[in-house]
């Protein structure tokens, strides 16, 4: 805490709260300012950082002005802090804690402003900003028991029980290897998540193929294959009946299949991107065609699943094959020029390190991947649970999406290294014949099938402009739809919930930028699922009697959904 002094009231009968000495904060600020200017980021090819002096003068002036206002009000502050970490009666009634929080917020705002004053290329500036955000999030007064007024009050109110529970929660999370984001004992895969009825009709070392039981008397002729990301479990698309995308597809009369990726262990440590394309997506397409006895199918790819699906379509096109008659891409990166916050981690040295690390095989830990994604939103997905679980001794509420988020999946190292170089680093997929997949130079211009492309407006993993960029890559007819919310919540938005909105632009008109497209788009309340199902129906042929059994001939049911693969832990 800073040095402080006391003042007496006019009648000398009571002592006013302590008021901090501004000189201490000014001195601390100057030291922080000088240290920040001296940051060296050799790996960013910047031996010394420089700043816009005019902006710095403005930032310093604003800081001193706001610090003076804080000093003048001292610990008599009565206004609420505009930050959910510091709201509630305990913070309001503890002047020392609320003052510390106010100083913290001022310092954080000032440091973030300094990152905008940095003279550097966009990537270096993004990395500095990311580092400052991480440091600021970690140093919040709310993260420390000695400074968290709410946690302190709870210890008093519960007579120490919250502290005991917090220690128990900490020990539990240490033993399981990750922070609990939800009450995980409330969920069981196959019992209350991933419950849509179906059977595994094919499996190899890379995936199980699940066929779902039709729930309508008739189904469309062209079946639908869902390709989820291999960096997560497939049941993000089949959480619970009320929000299951899989169930929705089945209920609309689509004969639905899904790829349930295996959770790689040492026996798959040498798997490559080619393997995932050839033995994964292309094999799944072949099996679905044979099970349904059709020449073509419809396919949907979600996130990295969409990138894999696109790679598979490009390989097929290069061979002169055309097994898919329409494709849907959900929050999928194909053009990696604007790849969002994840780009801060990627440079030549990082990719080379991974290539060396996985030259002889190996696994990229699913837990490490999950941790990286969580720290992209540190206050919401890390420190929020540190405070709740450990300082307050709370049990997080049951939430299916966060249970799925904690159910991590490993990646085969060679596949991961290829992906980093050819997508985030070199953006080779969109360059004709620059990337080689399955021994073929691929050209996405050869993919001319109708496409439904979806992006989420607040997506921090696949930014909306990156999702929109796919409209300029593929040559066939396209429909682009933007949904509200983020990477997952925007996608998992069932019509029955009547939440959020989606936007649709003029048919087959795609201006250069997503901002220009948004100006022409019309907002529609509710889920985008209904628009998509109408679009897909128009590409699914006539309706026929639903099959009475699952599988076909050599593809007889192996086991009930959700199958074994999805239950394997990292």
C-alpha positions in Angstrom: 0.0 0.0 0.0 1.2 3.6 -0.6 2.2 5.9 2.2 -0.7 7.7 3.7 -1.6 10.6 6.1 -4.6 11.5 8.2 -6.6 14.6 8.4 -9.0 15.8 11.1 -12.6 17.0 10.5 -13.5 20.6 11.1 -14.6 19.9 14.6 -11.7 17.6 15.3 -14.1 15.0 16.7 -13.6 12.4 14.1 -10.7 11.1 11.9 -11.2 11.1 8.2 -10.1 8.1 6.2 -6.5 8.0 5.1 -5.7 9.9 1.9 -2.8 8.6 -0.3 0.2 10.7 -1.1 0.2 11.4 -4.9 4.0 11.7 -5.1 4.3 8.0 -4.4 2.0 7.1 -7.3 3.8 9.5 -9.6 7.1 8.0 -8.6 5.8 4.5 -9.2 4.3 5.5 -12.5 7.6 7.0 -13.7 9.5 3.8 -12.8 6.9 1.7 -14.7 7.1 4.1 -17.6 10.9 3.9 -17.8 10.8 0.1 -17.5 8.2 -0.2 -20.2 10.3 1.8 -22.6 13.3 -0.5 -22.0 11.4 -3.7 -22.9 13.5 -5.8 -25.3 11.7 -8.3 -27.6 14.5 -9.9 -29.5 12.3 -12.7 -30.8 10.1 -10.0 -32.3 13.1 -8.6 -34.1 13.0 -5.4 -32.0 16.1 -4.6 -30.0 14.5 -1.4 -28.7 11.0 -0.1 -28.6 10.2 3.5 -29.4 7.0 5.5 -28.9 5.1 8.4 -30.3 6.2 11.3 -28.1 3.1 13.4 -28.6 0.9 10.4 -27.6 3.1 9.8 -24.6 2.8 13.3 -23.4 -1.0 13.1 -23.8 -1.1 9.8 -21.9 1.1 11.2 -19.1 -1.2 14.2 -18.8 -4.3 12.1 -18.6 -2.7 9.8 -16.0 -1.7 12.7 -13.8 -5.1 14.3 -14.1 -7.0 11.1 -13.2 -4.5 10.2 -10.5 -5.0 13.7 -9.0 -8.7 13.2 -9.0 -8.3 9.9 -7.2 -5.9 11.5 -4.7 -8.4 14.3 -4.0 -11.2 11.9 -3.3 -8.9 9.5 -1.4 -10.6 6.7 0.4 -13.8 8.6 0.5 -14.7 7.3 -2.9 -18.4 6.4 -3.1 -18.7 5.8 -6.9 -19.0 2.3 -8.1 -16.2 0.9 -10.3 -17.2 0.1 -13.8 -15.6 -3.4 -13.8 -17.5 -6.6 -12.8 -14.4 -7.7 -10.8 -14.9 -4.9 -8.3 -18.6 -4.7 -7.8 -20.7 -5.6 -4.8 -21.2 -4.2 -1.3 -17.9 -5.6 0.1 -15.9 -3.5 -2.4 -18.1 -0.4 -1.9 -17.8 -0.6 1.9 -14.0 -1.2 1.9 -12.4 2.1 0.9 -8.8 0.7 0.9 -9.8 -2.2 -1.4 -11.8 0.0 -3.7 -9.1 2.6 -3.9 -6.5 -0.1 -4.8 -8.9 -1.3 -7.5 -9.3 2.2 -8.9 -5.5 2.7 -9.0 -5.1 -0.7 -10.7 -7.7 0.2 -13.4 -6.1 3.5 -14.0 -2.6 1.9 -14.4 -4.0 -0.8 -16.7 -5.8 1.8 -18.9 -2.6 3.8 -19.1 -0.4 0.9 -20.0 -2.8 -0.2 -22.7 -2.8 3.3 -24.1 1.0 3.1 -24.2 0.8 0.0 -26.4 -1.1 2.2 -28.9 1.7 4.7 -28.8 4.3 2.1 -29.7 6.2 2.5 -33.0 6.2 -1.0 -34.4 4.8 -3.3 -37.0 1.3 -4.6 -36.4 2.5 -8.0 -35.2 5.0 -6.6 -32.7 2.4 -4.2 -31.4 -0.2 -7.0 -31.0 2.4 -9.0 -29.1 3.2 -6.2 -26.7 -0.5 -5.5 -26.2 -1.1 -9.2 -25.5 1.7 -9.3 -22.9 0.4 -6.2 -21.2 -3.1 -7.7 -21.1 -1.8 -10.9 -19.6 0.2 -9.0 -16.9 -2.7 -6.7 -16.1 -5.2 -9.5 -15.8 -2.9 -11.5 -13.5 -2.1 -8.5 -11.3 -5.7 -7.5 -10.6 -6.3 -6.9 -6.8 -9.3 -9.2 -7.1 -6.9 -12.1 -7.6 -5.3 -11.8 -4.2 -6.9 -12.7 -0.9 -5.2 -9.8 0.9 -6.8 -7.3 -1.5 -10.1 -9.0 -2.4 -12.7 -7.4 -0.2 -15.5 -9.7 -1.3 -13.5 -12.9 -0.5 -12.4 -11.4 2.8 -16.0 -10.7 3.7 -17.1 -14.2 2.7 -14.5 -15.7 5.1 -16.0 -13.7 7.9 -19.6 -14.5 6.9 -18.9 -18.3 6.6 -16.6 -18.3 9.7 -13.7 -19.6 7.6 -15.6 -22.3 5.7 -15.1 -20.6 2.3 -11.4 -20.5 2.9 -11.4 -24.2 3.7 -13.5 -25.0 0.7 -11.2 -22.9 -1.5 -8.1 -24.8 -0.4 -10.0 -28.1 -1.2 -10.9 -26.8 -4.6 -7.3 -25.8 -5.3 -6.0 -29.2 -4.3 -8.7 -30.9 -6.5 -7.8 -28.8 -9.5 -4.1 -29.5 -9.0 -4.8 -33.2 -9.0 -6.9 -33.1 -12.2 -4.5 -30.8 -14.0 -6.8 -27.9 -14.9 -9.0 -25.2 -13.4 -12.6 -26.3 -12.9 -14.8 -24.1 -15.0 -18.0 -26.0 -14.2 -19.1 -28.7 -11.8 -17.8 -31.6 -13.9 -19.3 -34.4 -11.9 -22.7 -33.2 -13.2 -21.9 -34.4 -16.7 -21.3 -37.8 -18.3 -20.7 -38.3 -22.0 -23.5 -40.5 -23.4 -25.8 -39.9 -20.4 -26.6 -36.2 -20.3 -24.3 -34.9 -23.1 -23.9 -36.5 -26.6 -27.2 -38.3 -26.2 -28.7 -38.2 -29.7 -29.5 -41.7 -30.7 -27.3 -43.4 -33.2 -24.6 -46.0 -33.9 -20.9 -46.1 -34.8 -20.9 -47.7 -38.3 -17.2 -47.4 -39.1 -14.0 -46.8 -37.3 -10.2 -46.7 -38.0 -7.4 -45.3 -36.0 -8.3 -41.7 -36.8 -12.1 -41.6 -36.2 -15.4 -43.3 -35.6 -18.2 -42.5 -37.9 -21.6 -42.1 -36.1 -24.8 -42.4 -38.0 -27.8 -41.0 -36.2 -31.2 -42.6 -36.2 -33.8 -40.7 -38.3 -36.6 -39.1 -36.3 -38.8 -38.3 -39.3 -40.7 -40.7 -41.6 -38.9 -39.3 -44.6 -35.3 -38.1 -45.1 -33.6 -36.1 -47.9 -31.8 -38.2 -50.5 -28.4 -36.5 -49.9 -27.0 -37.3 -46.5 -25.1 -34.8 -44.3 -21.6 -35.4 -42.9 -20.5 -33.2 -40.0 -16.7 -32.7 -39.6 -16.0 -31.1 -36.2 -12.6 -29.8 -35.1 -10.1 -32.4 -34.2 -8.7 -30.2 -31.4 -11.9 -30.8 -29.4 -14.5 -33.5 -28.8 -17.3 -33.7 -31.4 -20.1 -33.3 -28.9 -19.9 -29.5 -29.0 -22.4 -30.2 -31.8 -24.5 -32.6 -29.6 -24.5 -31.1 -26.1 -28.0 -31.7 -24.7 -31.3 -32.1 -26.6 -32.3 -28.5 -26.1 -29.1 -27.2 -27.8 -27.9 -30.1 -30.0 -27.1 -29.1 -33.5 -27.0 -32.8 -34.4 -30.6 -33.4 -33.1 -31.8 -30.3 -35.0 -30.4 -31.7 -38.2 -32.0 -35.1 -37.6 -35.3 -33.4 -36.8 -35.2 -31.5 -40.1 -35.1 -34.7 -42.0 -31.4 -34.8 -42.8 -29.8 -38.2 -42.7 -26.9 -37.2 -40.4 -23.4 -38.5 -39.8 -20.6 -37.1 -37.7 -16.9 -37.7 -37.4 -15.8 -38.5 -33.9 -12.0 -38.0 -33.9 -9.8 -40.2 -31.9 -7.9 -38.6 -29.0 -4.3 -39.4 -30.2 -1.9 -41.2 -27.9 1.5 -42.5 -28.7 0.4 -44.9 -31.4 -0.7 -41.9 -33.5 2.2 -39.7 -32.7 3.5 -39.7 -36.3 0.2 -38.8 -37.9 0.3 -36.0 -40.5 -2.1 -33.5 -42.0 -2.3 -35.7 -45.0 -3.4 -38.6 -42.8 -6.2 -36.6 -41.3 -7.4 -35.6 -44.8 -7.0 -39.0 -46.5 -7.7 -41.4 -43.6 -10.1 -39.0 -41.9 -12.3 -36.7 -44.0 -12.0 -38.4 -47.4 -12.5 -41.8 -45.8 -15.6 -40.5 -44.0 -17.0 -39.1 -47.2 -16.5 -42.4 -48.9 -18.2 -44.4 -46.2 -21.2 -42.1 -46.0 -21.7 -42.4 -49.8 -21.5 -46.2 -49.5 -23.8 -46.4 -46.5 -26.4 -44.3 -48.2 -25.7 -45.6 -51.7 -25.5 -42.1 -53.2 -22.9 -40.5 -55.6 -22.6 -37.3 -53.6 -23.2 -36.0 -50.1 -23.5 -32.7 -48.3 -20.7 -31.8 -45.8 -20.2 -29.3 -43.0 -17.0 -28.4 -41.3 -16.7 -26.5 -38.0 -13.5 -24.5 -37.2 -10.4 -26.6 -38.0 -12.9 -29.3 -39.2 -13.7 -26.8 -41.9 -10.1 -26.3 -42.8 -9.7 -30.1 -43.1 -12.9 -30.4 -45.1 -11.7 -27.8 -47.5 -8.3 -29.6 -47.9 -10.1 -32.8 -48.6 -12.3 -31.1 -51.2 -9.2 -29.6 -52.9 -7.5 -33.0 -53.0 -10.6 -34.6 -54.5 -10.9 -31.8 -57.1 -7.2 -32.2 -58.0 -8.0 -35.9 -58.7 -11.0 -34.9 -60.9 -13.4 -36.2 -58.3 -16.6 -34.5 -57.0 -18.0 -36.4 -54.0 -19.6 -33.4 -52.2 -22.4 -31.4 -53.8 -22.5 -28.6 -51.2 -20.4 -27.5 -48.2 -21.0 -25.5 -45.1 -18.1 -23.8 -43.2 -18.8 -22.6 -39.7 -16.3 -20.2 -38.1 -13.6 -21.6 -40.4 -10.2 -20.1 -41.3 -9.1 -20.7 -44.9 -7.4 -17.3 -45.6 -5.1 -16.8 -42.5 -4.1 -13.2 -43.3 -6.3 -11.9 -40.5 -6.1 -14.8 -38.1 -6.9 -13.0 -34.9 -5.2 -13.1 -31.5 -3.6 -16.6 -32.1 -1.3 -15.0 -34.6 0.7 -13.4 -31.8 2.2 -16.8 -31.0 3.3 -17.6 -34.5 6.6 -16.7 -36.2 9.3 -18.6 -38.0 11.3 -19.4 -34.9 8.3 -20.8 -33.1 7.2 -22.9 -36.0 10.8 -24.2 -36.5 10.9 -25.2 -32.9 7.7 -27.2 -33.2 9.0 -28.9 -36.4 12.2 -29.9 -34.6 10.2 -31.0 -31.6 7.9 -33.2 -33.6 10.4 -34.3 -36.3 10.4 -37.9 -34.9 6.7 -37.8 -33.9 5.1 -36.8 -30.6 2.0 -35.3 -29.2 0.8 -31.7 -28.7 -0.9 -31.9 -25.3 -4.6 -31.2 -25.3 -4.3 -29.6 -21.8 -1.6 -27.2 -23.1 -3.9 -26.3 -26.0 -6.8 -25.7 -23.8 -4.8 -23.5 -21.5 -3.6 -21.4 -24.4 -7.2 -20.8 -25.6 -8.3 -20.0 -22.1 -5.6 -17.3 -21.7 -6.9 -15.6 -24.9 -9.7 -14.3 -22.5 -7.8 -14.4 -19.2 -10.3 -12.5 -17.0 -13.3 -14.6 -18.1 -11.7 -18.0 -18.5 -8.9 -18.1 -16.0 -8.9 -15.5 -13.2 -12.7 -15.5 -12.8 -12.4 -19.2 -11.7 -9.3 -18.7 -9.6 -11.2 -16.1 -7.6 -14.4 -18.0 -7.4 -13.0 -21.5 -6.8 -10.1 -20.7 -4.5 -10.6 -17.3 -2.9 -14.3 -17.6 -2.4 -14.6 -21.4 -2.1 -17.4 -21.6 -4.6 -18.3 -24.5 -6.8 -18.8 -23.3 -10.4 -22.3 -23.9 -11.8 -23.1 -26.8 -14.1 -22.6 -25.6 -17.7 -22.4 -28.1 -20.6 -20.4 -25.9 -22.9 -17.7 -25.3 -20.3 -17.6 -29.0 -19.4 -16.9 -29.7 -23.1 -14.3 -26.9 -23.1 -12.4 -28.7 -20.3 -12.5 -32.1 -22.1 -9.3 -31.6 -24.0 -7.9 -33.6 -27.0 -4.3 -34.2 -28.0 -3.0 -33.5 -31.4 -0.5 -35.5 -33.4 2.7 -33.4 -33.4 3.6 -33.7 -37.1 0.1 -32.7 -38.1 0.2 -29.7 -35.8 3.6 -28.5 -37.1 2.4 -28.8 -40.8 -0.7 -26.8 -39.9 1.2 -24.0 -38.2 3.6 -23.5 -41.1 1.1 -23.8 -44.0 -1.7 -21.8 -42.4 -0.8 -19.2 -39.7 2.8 -18.7 -40.8 2.8 -18.9 -44.7 -1.0 -18.9 -45.5 -0.3 -21.4 -48.3 -3.8 -22.9 -48.6 -5.1 -19.9 -50.6 -2.0 -19.8 -52.9 -2.6 -22.1 -56.0 -0.4 -25.1 -55.9 1.7 -23.8 -53.0 0.6 -26.4 -50.5 0.9 -30.1 -51.1 -1.6 -32.4 -49.5 -1.7 -36.2 -50.1 1.1 -35.7 -52.7 -1.0 -33.3 -54.7 -0.5 -29.5 -55.2 -3.9 -28.2 -54.2 -5.8 -25.3 -55.8 -8.9 -24.0 -54.0 -10.1 -22.4 -57.2 -11.1 -25.9 -58.4 -13.7 -26.1 -55.6 -16.9 -24.7 -57.3 -19.7 -26.2 -55.3 -22.3 -24.1 -53.5 -21.2 -23.0 -50.1 -22.8 -21.7 -46.9 -20.3 -19.7 -45.0 -21.0 -18.6 -41.4 -19.0 -16.3 -39.1 -19.6 -14.9 -35.6 -19.4 -11.2 -35.1 -17.5 -11.3 -31.8 -15.3 -14.3 -32.6 -11.8 -13.9 -31.2 -10.4 -17.1 -32.7 -11.8 -16.7 -36.2 -12.4 -13.0 -36.6 -15.4 -12.1 -38.7 -13.3 -10.5 -41.4 -11.3 -13.8 -41.7 -14.5 -15.9 -41.9 -15.8 -13.5 -44.6 -12.6 -13.8 -46.6 -13.7 -17.2 -47.7 -16.3 -15.6 -49.9 -13.5 -14.4 -52.2 -11.8 -17.8 -52.4 -14.3 -20.2 -53.7 -15.8 -19.9 -57.2 -19.3 -21.4 -56.7 -22.5 -19.8 -55.4 -22.1 -18.7 -51.8 -24.3 -17.6 -49.0 -22.6 -15.7 -46.1 -24.3 -15.3 -42.8 -23.0 -13.5 -39.7 -24.3 -14.4 -36.3 -24.0 -12.5 -33.0 -21.7 -13.6 -30.1 -18.5 -15.6 -30.3 -16.8 -18.6 -31.7 -18.9 -21.2 -29.9 -21.9 -19.4 -28.5 -22.6 -17.9 -31.9 -22.7 -21.3 -33.5 -24.6 -23.2 -30.8 -27.7 -21.0 -30.9 -30.8 -23.2 -31.3 -34.0 -21.6 -32.6 -36.0 -22.5 -29.5 -33.9 -20.3 -27.3 -34.9 -17.3 -29.4 -31.6 -15.5 -28.7 -29.4 -13.2 -30.6 -29.7 -12.2 -34.2 -28.1 -13.1 -37.6 -27.4 -11.0 -40.6 -27.8 -11.9 -44.3 -26.7 -9.8 -47.2 -27.9 -9.5 -50.8 -27.7 -12.8 -52.8 -24.2 -13.4 -54.2 -22.9 -9.9 -53.6 -19.7 -9.8 -51.7 -17.9 -6.5 -51.5 -14.2 -6.3 -50.7 -14.5 -5.9 -46.9 -16.8 -7.4 -44.3 -17.6 -3.8 -43.1 -19.0 -3.0 -46.5 -21.0 -6.2 -46.5 -22.4 -5.5 -43.1 -23.7 -2.1 -44.4 -25.8 -4.0 -46.9 -26.9 -6.9 -44.7 -30.3 -7.2 -43.0 -30.6 -8.2 -39.4 -32.9 -11.1 -38.6 -33.8 -12.0 -35.0 -33.1 -15.4 -33.6 -30.9 -18.3 -34.7 -29.2 -18.7 -38.1 -30.0 -22.5 -38.0 -33.4 -22.0 -39.7 -31.9 -20.1 -42.6 -29.2 -22.8 -43.0 -31.6 -25.7 -42.9 -33.7 -24.1 -45.7 -30.5 -23.6 -47.8 -29.4 -27.1 -47.2 -32.8 -28.6 -48.0 -32.5 -26.9 -51.4 -29.3 -28.9 -52.0 -30.4 -32.2 -50.6 -32.7 -33.6 -53.3 -36.0 -35.3 -52.9 -37.3 -36.9 -49.7 -37.5 -40.6 -49.5 -38.6 -43.1 -46.8 -36.3 -43.1 -43.8 -34.1 -46.2 -43.5 -35.4 -48.7 -40.8 -31.9 -49.6 -39.7 -28.5 -48.0 -39.5 -25.4 -48.9 -41.5 -25.4 -51.0 -44.6 -23.8 -54.3 -45.6 -20.2 -54.1 -44.5 -20.9 -51.1 -42.4 -22.9 -52.7 -39.7 -23.3 -51.0 -36.3 -20.3 -51.5 -34.1 -21.6 -49.9 -30.9 -24.2 -47.2 -29.8 -23.4 -43.5 -30.0 -21.4 -41.7 -28.7 -18.9 -44.5 -29.1 -15.6 -45.2 -27.3 -13.3 -42.6 -28.9 -15.0 -39.6 -27.5 -14.6 -40.9 -23.9 -10.8 -41.2 -24.1 -9.2 -38.6 -21.9 -6.0 -36.7 -22.7 
